[in-house]
C-alpha cells in the first residue's frame, strides 16, 4: 500500500503500552509539547483524557481539532474528523487509541487507516496502542486474560510505523496508580483490579509488550508485504476450510515473525470458483491484514499444488494443520508433502472433534439420483430373480455390482451408497443362502458385499472428481476466452476511451453487474465524478487520490454501493473501475477475472495515453518548427525590401537637393518597386493565413475556369509582354463551385511562376479538361524544369526553386496548394518527359450541376 | 481636371491621409480629411464634395453604414478603400450604393483613374443613350449594338445585362445588382446565370473572347464594362 500522492510521507510513531494506565497518552502529550516548543505546528486530532486530571492539564494549551458528530442508531457519537485534519494539515498530529473502530459511515472502518492516510499526506502522527490490540497476539492475550479483544491493529501497521516507543511501568506502580484512581474512577478501579488488571495478567502483558518491542528492534521495518528479496525464512501457511483456519494463520504468522522471515498464506481450491467458506475467507483476510502475501491456487491434489508453490516461492517451512481423522484417505497432505521433501510444520487443531466437516455449503442430496439408484438396483434384482435358474450366485453379484456402479455415477455419494446398500440387502436376502433372510452362512459373501459397497463409493468419487475437474477446466477455459477477448479488444482500441468502454463491456458481460470505467478528464485531471451516483463520490475520489481500493467490500467507506478499484500502471492510477454490488468476496474466480481484466485495461489505457501524448507532442513540435521557419523566412523576406525603401527614403530626405535628377528618380522607383514587392508578400501571407485558419471563409460561388483564366492571362500578358500563353478549353466546360478571388490567385501564381522560371520568351500552355469526377488543369512551360529533389518541397512555404531569382516570394505554390486543398482538390508538380515544368491541379466537379439557366430565343 | 474638385477622405490611418493630401496638393484638389465615421458624415454634409473616399475599417463604425447614411440624401460618388481579404464588406458596400472600390495598397494613378470614371458618370446627364467603346457602339435607347459597324444580334436578356453594365460603364456592378436588375432575383445563388451570359456576350462582342477587353470579371465581386 503506497500513496499515489507525491511529496514526502509523514512519520508514524506509536506509543505502545502493556495495558491501559501506563501513561501512553501522557508520554505522547509530553512529546507533543516538546515538539511545539521546538517551533513545530502541533494539533491534537483526538485525545481521550478518561477524566484523568494530569492528562487534561497537558492538553490545556494545545490546539484541539473539533470532533465530528455522527448519529448512529439514535446515539450521537463523536469521532475524529479526518477531513478537517487533512485540511488543517499540521506538522504533527496526535491521535489517541490506534485500535479504535470508527463509527459506521466514516471514511475508514478503522482509525489506523486514518493514521496511515494522514501520514501519506505528509503529516507526522503520534498515536497510542495497547499490546492486547496487536492482531497477531489476540489469541495469546485471550489465553492470558480470558478476554477476546474485538478491535485489533494489523501487525503490518506496527511494521510500517517509523518509530515504536514502549511506555513501560512496573506492575507495582501501575497497581498503585489504579488504586489512586489515576486510571479509572475509584469505583471502577477496584473491579478492574480483580479482573483484567490481576497481577498475573499485568505481568504477562508487560512481558508480551517488552518482547514485542524487542523483536521489532532487531528486525528492520518492512513495508507491509513481503519484500521482493528476502533471504532467509519464508513460511507458507496452508489455509484450510475449518473454523480453525484463522488460528493457523496466526500461528504461521508468529512463526514467520519469530524467524524474522516472510509469510505467504495459500488456500488451495480443488475447483476454481468454488465458494470459499466463511472461515477461510476470514483467515485469508486476517493474513492480508497481518501483512502476509495471500494466494489462491487451484489444483487436483492439494499436496502437489503446495509442493509446487513451495518450490517456486523458495519456501522454507510449510505450516499446516494436523490431518483430520479420515475415513478413507490413505495419506495425509502432510505425509505427502514430507515424501516430496517439503519441510512441514504441523499445528495441532484446536477444534479437533468439534467439527467433522468444514462449513462449506454442501450440495443437497440429489433426490432424482437416489431414486434412479433404487430403480437400477430394483431392475438388477428383478432381472436376477427372473434368470436365477441360469445364473450362478457370482453372476448375480456381478449384476448388482454393475447396477451399483452405474447408479453411483453421480458426484454426490448418496446415490452410490444407496445403490450399494440396497444391492447388498437384496443380494443377501434373495440370493445368498439361507434365502429370504439377512443372515449369511458363507463368510465369503461378506467380501462380495464389501466389493459392492466399494464399487458404489469408488465410482461415485471418481465421477465426482471427474466432474469437478471438467468444471474447473471449463471455468478456466471460459475465463481464458474472456480474457483473450478483452485482450483482443484492448489491442484494437485506439484511444483510452475505447479501451475503457471495451473493459466495461466485457466486465458487465461476465459479472452481470453495473460497471463503470472512469478516465481522468483533461481539464481537471480527475475522473468525471458528476456522472456517478452521489453516494459514490467520496469513495471514488479517495480511490483515485490514494491509488487503493475503496467502497463496498473494502475497509474504506464500506457503506458505498459501489466497489472502486484504481487501475494502475507504471506506478500511477490511470483509471477507476467501479463495480456496483461487488462480487461476493468468496468467489476467487470472479475476483481473479476482474483483477486480470483490470490489469490488462490499466496497461492498455496507459499505453494509449502515452501514444496520444506522443502524437500531441509531435504535432506541437512540427507546428513550432514550421512557425519558426516561417518567421525567420518571413522576417528575412520582409526586411530586404524594407531596407531598400528605408535607405532610399532617408537618402532622399537628406540629400534631395544635391542629388541629380536621374539618381533621385532611381531612388523613388526603388521605393515604389520594393514596397510593391512587400505588398505582394503580405497579401500572399494574408491569403495563406486565411486559408489555414479554415475553409469557412471561402466564398462558394459558381465559377467558370475559362473566364478566370482569360482574366489572369490578360494580366500576365500585360506584365510579361514576351510571354506566350496558350489556353486549351473544351467546348462545354462545366462550372465548378469555388472562391473566385482565390482561384484567380492560383492561376495567376502558376502563370507568373512560369514567366519567372522559364525565362522571358517562355511559352506556357494551359490544358483544361474534364476527368470526372475531377476538372483537371495542367499548366506547363518550356523552361528548364525543376531539380528532382525540389519537386517534393516545392509546395512548402518559402521554398524557392534553385533557378528562381530573388523576385519570387516563395509563397506562390504554397498558396496554390492551400487554395486547391481548401476546395477539396489535389495539386502536384512534375518535370515533363519532353522538357519543362508542369503543375497539375484536379478540382472536384460539383455533385449536382447548377440549376438550368433560363434560355431564350437567340 | 480644370476646376478644383472637393474630395472628402474618411480614413483613420494617418499615413494614407498624408500621402493623399500630398498627392492631391499637386492635383489642384481640395482635400477635406475626416478620421471617424461621424466626422466624415458631417464633412460630407457641410462641404458637398465631388467625391467621397471611404475607408471601410473605421474606429467608430461600420463603413457600410456610412454609405447608407450618405445615400439617404446624396448621390455623391463614393469610392471604397479596403484591404484585401475583406471582399464581403466590399461587396456589401457596393450593394449599399458605393460606386467603386480600390484595394489597399493602391497607387495614386489608379485612384485618379477611378475618380475620373465616377466623376464622368456623375457629370453625364441622365444615362446618355450612345456609348462608344473601341469597336463597339451601344445605342441603349434604340437597342442597337454594333461591332466594327456591323449590328450584333443580342437576346433580350443579353441586352438587359449589357445595358446595365453600360449605364455604369467603368464601374463595377455586383453580382447581386446584376441578378436583381436582369432576372429579378434576390439571392447570390444564381451567379452561374451571369457566368453563362457573360460568356455569351463575350462571344458576340469581343474580338478575342479568350482575351476579353470590354467585359471584365471582378472575381468575387461582379462585372465591369471597361471604359476606353
HADDOCK unambig.tbl for C-alpha pairs under 7 A between the chains (distance, minus, plus):
assign (segid A and resid 701 and name CA) (segid B and resid 191 and name CA) 6.72 0.50 0.50
assign (segid A and resid 702 and name CA) (segid B and resid 191 and name CA) 5.98 0.50 0.50
assign (segid A and resid 702 and name CA) (segid B and resid 192 and name CA) 5.30 0.50 0.50
assign (segid A and resid 704 and name CA) (segid B and resid 195 and name CA) 6.44 0.50 0.50
assign (segid A and resid 710 and name CA) (segid B and resid 210 and name CA) 5.23 0.50 0.50
assign (segid A and resid 710 and name CA) (segid B and resid 211 and name CA) 5.45 0.50 0.50
assign (segid A and resid 710 and name CA) (segid B and resid 212 and name CA) 6.87 0.50 0.50
assign (segid A and resid 711 and name CA) (segid B and resid 217 and name CA) 6.86 0.50 0.50
assign (segid A and resid 714 and name CA) (segid B and resid 211 and name CA) 6.16 0.50 0.50
assign (segid A and resid 739 and name CA) (segid B and resid 220 and name CA) 6.94 0.50 0.50
assign (segid A and resid 740 and name CA) (segid B and resid 219 and name CA) 4.87 0.50 0.50
assign (segid A and resid 740 and name CA) (segid B and resid 220 and name CA) 5.25 0.50 0.50
assign (segid A and resid 741 and name CA) (segid B and resid 219 and name CA) 4.91 0.50 0.50
assign (segid A and resid 741 and name CA) (segid B and resid 220 and name CA) 5.55 0.50 0.50
assign (segid A and resid 853 and name CA) (segid B and resid 193 and name CA) 5.72 0.50 0.50
assign (segid A and resid 857 and name CA) (segid B and resid 155 and name CA) 6.83 0.50 0.50
assign (segid A and resid 858 and name CA) (segid B and resid 155 and name CA) 5.48 0.50 0.50
